[in-house]
Amino acid sequence: MKMSGGVEWALHCCVVLTSLDEPAPAARLAQLHDVSPSYLAKQLQSLSRAGLIRSVQGKAGGYVLTRPPSEITVLDVVEAIEGPGPAFICTEIRQRGPMATPPEACTAPCAISRAMANAEVQWRAALRAVSIADLADDVRGDYGPGALAGIGAWFRDDS
């Protein structure tokens, strides 16, 4: 399955929001990530519709997480951007063509559908097991304890 790039941008933005004491303006998030403001706005709107972030109005407005980062999972973000539907949709190919299986014989999912459903359950469980707080901790581990603090300072310097 290929996810849209919006998932990556949305996850990065959520991690950045863990490091800020003030709301992050969408334009600054776009500038930080060197992405089109209109493209990022779509991802932020999806996160907002899903209740993961909210917009704060006013001169110092922007976006904030709606709950602690430990309570927002990677799966929450993926579903906000890509939708909650399954990654694989069985179209019952076995019922087509010259060797088609009659519909009445297709009372259970086929082996391919079962394998894909099992993989999806495992994939979703793995994404549900990682929170935004976990990702922020990993960023600190990868780049040092000052990485996210530096982003916070960058936001404060020009807000």
NORLINPE-V595142 format. One line per field, one symbol per residue. ss: DSSP state (H for helix, E for strand, L for the rest). psi: psi as a letter, one per 40 degrees, with the letter a starting at -180 (. if undefined). Layout:
ss=???
psi=???
//
This chain:
ss=LLLLHHHHHHHHHHHHHLLLLLLELHHHHHHHHLLLHHHHHHHHHHHHHLLLEEEELLLLLEEEELLLHHHLEHHHHHHHHHLLLLLLLLLLHHHLLLLLLLHHHLLLLLHHHHHHHHHHHHHHHHHHLLEHHHHHHHHHHHHLLHHHHHHHHHHHHLL
psi=hhiiedddddddddddddeieiihidddddddefihdddddddddddddeediihhiidfiaiiieiideehiddddddddeieiidhhhefdeeiadfhhideegeiiiddddddddddddddddddehidddddddddddeideddddddddddde.
//
